[in-house]
């Protein structure tokens, strides 16, 4: 999982739901046309079943593997669960540097599938 620009990832390992790794990949930059393409892997939130991985398991490919939970999300800096993975979408929190948005009142936003 490599992209120029925004290289940070948000990772969630749930204590209540072991065996799942949820990863948010950011956009490649402030303007990322690839994020419009659902198959690009840019600005995606994905879940990977890691329950049966072993040292000899092949690595996951972020773009091709995993369960797509949401896409088109620019920079999710917080990810949380409110129900089991099979029952609902995760929640994410966005942080923006836009002067029009008050930094202290950015509530979680439900991710749409």
N, C-alpha and C positions, 0 to 999 in steps of 0.2 A: 504494500500500500504506500505508494510514493506520489507526492504531488508537490509542485513548486508553490511557494506562497505559504498559506496557512497549514502548518504541519502538525499542529496539536490534535490530540484525539481525546474524547471523553469515554471512559470505560466504566462499566458497571458489572460487578459480580454480586449477585443477590444472595444473602444468607438464607432467605426463605425459599429460594428456588435454585438449588444447587444444580450445576451442570450447564448453565447458560452464561455466556459472555456477551454483553451488549456493548457495541462500539459505535460511536458517532464520529464520522469522518467529516471534516470541515470542507468548505469550498476551497478552491485553488487560489482565490484572491478575492478582492472586493467585488469584482465583476467576473463571474465564472460561467460562461456560456455552456460548458459541459454539464453544469448542474441541472440544466433543462432536460438532458438526456438521461432517462431512468436507467439505462444500461451502463452509464459511465462510472458509477460508483462515487461520484462527487456529491457531497452534501447528503450523505445517506446515514441512516440509523439502522444497524443490522444486528441480528442475534445469531450466535454460533453455539451449537450444541457441543460442549467440550467434555461431557460426562464420560465418554469412552475413549478419549484421546490417550495415546501411549507415546513413549519416546520415539517409536518408529512410525507413527502416523505422519502422513504428508501434511505440510502446512496448508492452512486455509488460504484461499485467494479471496480477498475482500470483495472484489468486483463480481466474481463469478459464484462464490459460495455464500452460505448463510441465508438467513430468513430476513427479507426486507421488511422493516417495520415502518419506515417512513423515508421520504426523500424530498429534496428541494429545500432542506433546512440549512441555513447558512452557517451558523456557528453556535451549535448547542454546547453550552459550557456546563450544564448540569443535567443529569438524566436520572430518573427515579421510577419506581414501579408502584402501582397502587393495587394491582391484582395480578394473578398468575399470568405468565406470558401467553398462554393459550386463550385467556379470557378478555384481554383488553390491550389497548395501545399503551406504550410508556408515556411518561411526561418528560418534557424538556424545559430548560430555562435558557433564555437568550440574554446575552449581554451586548449592549450596543454602545457605541461612542457617539451616536447621533445626539446633538444638543436638544433636539425636540423631545427626546424621551428621558424622563427622570430616571436616573440610574438606580435609585433605591426602591423603585416600585415595579420591577419587572416580574410579574407573576409567572408561574409555570403555564405553558401552553400545551394543550393536548395535541399530540401528533396524529395526523390523519393517515389512514392506510389507503 
